[in-house]
Amino acid sequence: MSRVCEVTGKKVMYGNKVSHANNKSRRKFSVNLQKKTFWVDILNKSITLRVSAKGLRIIDKKGIDAVIRDLVSQGRKF
């Protein structure tokens, strides 16, 4: 399973590790993903999502029902 947030779509980014001597080597920046279970009233069941910390803040702000409605309108099935 790929490391992608199901709410925001964030995924792994790549960049350079730069030493004090300014030597550069490639590294990756992982997404801060957590597996969380939410109770969704419009579906009348609980669902488990892999969301980033930013995705959790969006869910806190909009509410899980609004986020699920947006995901369903984008074509995601639950």
N, CA and C atoms as a LAMMPS dump frame, in Angstrom:
ITEM: TIMESTEP
0
ITEM: NUMBER OF ATOMS
234
ITEM: BOX BOUNDS ff ff ff
-5.0000000000000000e+02 5.0000000000000000e+02
-5.0000000000000000e+02 5.0000000000000000e+02
-5.0000000000000000e+02 5.0000000000000000e+02
ITEM: ATOMS id mol type element x y z
1 1 1 N 0.848 -1.179 0
2 1 2 C 0 0 0
3 1 3 C 0.893 1.24 0
4 2 1 N 0.591 2.166 -0.872
5 2 2 C 1.419 3.357 -0.977
6 2 3 C 1.132 4.324 0.167
7 3 1 N 2.114 5.147 0.451
8 3 2 C 1.977 6.093 1.549
9 3 3 C 1.386 7.398 1.022
10 4 1 N 0.053 7.405 0.872
11 4 2 C -0.67 8.563 0.357
12 4 3 C -1.823 8.853 1.302
13 5 1 N -2.009 10.125 1.644
14 5 2 C -3.134 10.54 2.474
15 5 3 C -4.411 10.442 1.656
16 6 1 N -5.45 9.829 2.226
17 6 2 C -6.7 9.641 1.507
18 6 3 C -7.55 10.906 1.47
19 7 1 N -7.253 11.874 2.305
20 7 2 C -8.026 13.123 2.335
21 7 3 C -7.365 14.197 1.483
22 8 1 N -6.066 14.419 1.692
23 8 2 C -5.388 15.516 0.999
24 8 3 C -4.655 15.077 -0.255
25 9 1 N -4.316 13.798 -0.365
26 9 2 C -3.559 13.317 -1.515
27 9 3 C -2.058 13.519 -1.388
28 10 1 N -1.59 13.912 -0.204
29 10 2 C -0.158 14.109 -0.002
30 10 3 C 0.565 12.78 -0.134
31 11 1 N 1.769 12.814 -0.727
32 11 2 C 2.584 11.615 -0.847
33 11 3 C 4.046 11.945 -0.614
34 12 1 N 4.891 10.927 -0.679
35 12 2 C 6.318 11.085 -0.389
36 12 3 C 6.938 12.078 -1.361
37 13 1 N 7.792 12.969 -0.82
38 13 2 C 8.53 13.916 -1.645
39 13 3 C 10.011 13.559 -1.572
40 14 1 N 10.757 13.93 -2.602
41 14 2 C 12.189 13.649 -2.655
42 14 3 C 12.958 14.958 -2.708
43 15 1 N 14.142 14.948 -2.104
44 15 2 C 14.972 16.143 -2.095
45 15 3 C 16.408 15.771 -1.814
46 16 1 N 17.195 16.739 -1.424
47 16 2 C 18.611 16.525 -1.161
48 16 3 C 18.911 16.604 0.326
49 17 1 N 19.793 15.714 0.787
50 17 2 C 20.377 15.822 2.104
51 17 3 C 21.655 16.615 1.907
52 18 1 N 21.834 17.737 2.576
53 18 2 C 22.987 18.609 2.353
54 18 3 C 23.836 18.612 3.619
55 19 1 N 25.095 18.216 3.471
56 19 2 C 26.003 18.169 4.611
57 19 3 C 26.583 19.563 4.883
58 20 1 N 27.352 19.656 5.958
59 20 2 C 28 20.916 6.299
60 20 3 C 28.994 21.32 5.216
61 21 1 N 29.584 20.325 4.547
62 21 2 C 30.531 20.59 3.465
63 21 3 C 29.816 20.809 2.128
64 22 1 N 28.503 20.895 2.17
65 22 2 C 27.652 21.158 1.006
66 22 3 C 27.648 19.997 0.011
67 23 1 N 27.916 18.769 0.511
68 23 2 C 27.749 17.577 -0.316
69 23 3 C 26.27 17.23 -0.346
70 24 1 N 25.779 16.828 -1.522
71 24 2 C 24.348 16.55 -1.666
72 24 3 C 24.126 15.086 -1.993
73 25 1 N 23.178 14.485 -1.315
74 25 2 C 22.755 13.124 -1.632
75 25 3 C 21.238 13.073 -1.501
76 26 1 N 20.61 12.185 -2.257
77 26 2 C 19.147 12.15 -2.312
78 26 3 C 18.555 11.536 -1.043
79 27 1 N 17.421 12.049 -0.64
80 27 2 C 16.68 11.535 0.499
81 27 3 C 15.203 11.657 0.204
82 28 1 N 14.367 11.069 1.047
83 28 2 C 12.932 11.232 0.858
84 28 3 C 12.293 11.758 2.125
85 29 1 N 11.259 12.557 1.929
86 29 2 C 10.49 13.136 3.012
87 29 3 C 9.184 12.359 3.096
88 30 1 N 9.018 11.564 4.153
89 30 2 C 7.818 10.749 4.308
90 30 3 C 6.664 11.591 4.827
91 31 1 N 5.456 11.125 4.531
92 31 2 C 4.24 11.79 4.993
93 31 3 C 3.916 11.268 6.386
94 32 1 N 3.422 12.142 7.253
95 32 2 C 3.054 11.771 8.616
96 32 3 C 1.659 11.137 8.58
97 33 1 N 1.585 9.843 8.262
98 33 2 C 0.302 9.155 8.115
99 33 3 C -0.066 8.406 9.379
100 34 1 N -1.36 8.444 9.702
101 34 2 C -1.92 7.632 10.769
102 34 3 C -3.149 6.913 10.252
103 35 1 N -3.392 5.74 10.791
104 35 2 C -4.592 4.985 10.451
105 35 3 C -5.628 5.303 11.525
106 36 1 N -6.74 5.927 11.134
107 36 2 C -7.769 6.344 12.085
108 36 3 C -9.122 5.786 11.664
109 37 1 N -9.937 5.454 12.633
110 37 2 C -11.291 4.964 12.383
111 37 3 C -12.272 6.056 12.775
112 38 1 N -13.216 6.352 11.88
113 38 2 C -14.203 7.398 12.096
114 38 3 C -15.599 6.804 11.958
115 39 1 N -16.54 7.283 12.766
116 39 2 C -17.941 6.924 12.601
117 39 3 C -18.581 7.964 11.683
118 40 1 N -19.183 7.489 10.584
119 40 2 C -19.769 8.376 9.593
120 40 3 C -21.288 8.214 9.654
121 41 1 N -21.983 9.311 10.006
122 41 2 C -23.437 9.247 10.148
123 41 3 C -24.148 9.058 8.816
124 42 1 N -23.653 9.672 7.743
125 42 2 C -24.359 9.57 6.467
126 42 3 C -24.269 8.168 5.882
127 43 1 N -23.218 7.406 6.238
128 43 2 C -23.103 6.017 5.786
129 43 3 C -23.605 5.035 6.838
130 44 1 N -23.787 5.518 8.065
131 44 2 C -24.234 4.726 9.211
132 44 3 C -23.29 3.546 9.485
133 45 1 N -21.984 3.797 9.356
134 45 2 C -20.981 2.784 9.672
135 45 3 C -19.664 3.476 9.965
136 46 1 N -18.704 2.707 10.483
137 46 2 C -17.382 3.264 10.744
138 46 3 C -16.468 2.905 9.583
139 47 1 N -15.558 3.818 9.26
140 47 2 C -14.597 3.591 8.19
141 47 3 C -13.2 3.892 8.72
142 48 1 N -12.206 3.231 8.143
143 48 2 C -10.817 3.448 8.519
144 48 3 C -10.113 4.138 7.361
145 49 1 N -9.438 5.24 7.679
146 49 2 C -8.728 6.02 6.675
147 49 3 C -7.268 6.151 7.069
148 50 1 N -6.392 6.208 6.063
149 50 2 C -4.99 6.566 6.291
150 50 3 C -4.869 8.053 5.99
151 51 1 N -4.772 8.861 7.036
152 51 2 C -4.77 10.316 6.865
153 51 3 C -3.501 10.911 7.449
154 52 1 N -3.085 12.025 6.857
155 52 2 C -1.939 12.768 7.374
156 52 3 C -2.404 13.66 8.521
157 53 1 N -1.458 14.273 9.188
158 53 2 C -1.787 15.191 10.274
159 53 3 C -2.6 16.37 9.737
160 54 1 N -2.273 16.844 8.533
161 54 2 C -3.033 17.921 7.896
162 54 3 C -4.447 17.444 7.576
163 55 1 N -4.587 16.178 7.147
164 55 2 C -5.909 15.619 6.87
165 55 3 C -6.77 15.555 8.118
166 56 1 N -6.154 15.239 9.258
167 56 2 C -6.9 15.227 10.522
168 56 3 C -7.394 16.617 10.886
169 57 1 N -6.575 17.636 10.611
170 57 2 C -6.995 19.015 10.888
171 57 3 C -8.156 19.416 9.985
172 58 1 N -8.135 18.963 8.731
173 58 2 C -9.237 19.249 7.814
174 58 3 C -10.514 18.577 8.298
175 59 1 N -10.401 17.328 8.778
176 59 2 C -11.564 16.611 9.297
177 59 3 C -12.105 17.311 10.542
178 60 1 N -11.227 17.815 11.411
179 60 2 C -11.672 18.555 12.594
180 60 3 C -12.398 19.836 12.197
181 61 1 N -11.925 20.49 11.143
182 61 2 C -12.513 21.768 10.732
183 61 3 C -13.845 21.583 10.01
184 62 1 N -13.881 20.716 8.987
185 62 2 C -15.085 20.544 8.174
186 62 3 C -16.064 19.54 8.753
187 63 1 N -15.558 18.523 9.432
188 63 2 C -16.375 17.418 9.9
189 63 3 C -16.21 16.233 8.961
190 64 1 N -16.328 15.032 9.506
191 64 2 C -16.087 13.829 8.718
192 64 3 C -17.148 13.642 7.645
193 65 1 N -18.39 14.044 7.91
194 65 2 C -19.453 13.872 6.914
195 65 3 C -19.183 14.7 5.659
196 66 1 N -18.739 15.932 5.83
197 66 2 C -18.444 16.791 4.681
198 66 3 C -17.245 16.261 3.897
199 67 1 N -16.243 15.749 4.599
200 67 2 C -15.057 15.208 3.928
201 67 3 C -15.429 13.961 3.135
202 68 1 N -16.244 13.086 3.715
203 68 2 C -16.677 11.865 3.016
204 68 3 C -17.525 12.226 1.803
205 69 1 N -18.377 13.232 1.937
206 69 2 C -19.193 13.681 0.807
207 69 3 C -18.302 14.163 -0.338
208 70 1 N -17.231 14.894 -0.015
209 70 2 C -16.289 15.352 -1.046
210 70 3 C -15.571 14.177 -1.709
211 71 1 N -15.165 13.183 -0.908
212 71 2 C -14.473 12.023 -1.462
213 71 3 C -15.387 11.198 -2.367
214 72 1 N -16.653 11.058 -1.986
215 72 2 C -17.605 10.316 -2.81
216 72 3 C -17.859 11.05 -4.118
217 73 1 N -17.904 12.377 -4.078
218 73 2 C -18.122 13.151 -5.308
219 73 3 C -16.917 13.044 -6.248
220 74 1 N -15.718 12.747 -5.7
221 74 2 C -14.524 12.547 -6.524
222 74 3 C -14.445 11.129 -7.078
223 75 1 N -15.354 10.248 -6.651
224 75 2 C -15.382 8.894 -7.186
225 75 3 C -14.903 7.806 -6.24
226 76 1 N -14.575 8.159 -5.021
227 76 2 C -14.12 7.149 -4.038
228 76 3 C -15.311 6.368 -3.516
229 77 1 N -15.177 5.057 -3.349
230 77 2 C -16.267 4.2 -2.864
231 77 3 C -15.967 3.739 -1.446
232 78 1 N -17.027 3.653 -0.637
233 78 2 C -16.887 3.176 0.742
234 78 3 C -17.803 2.016 0.992
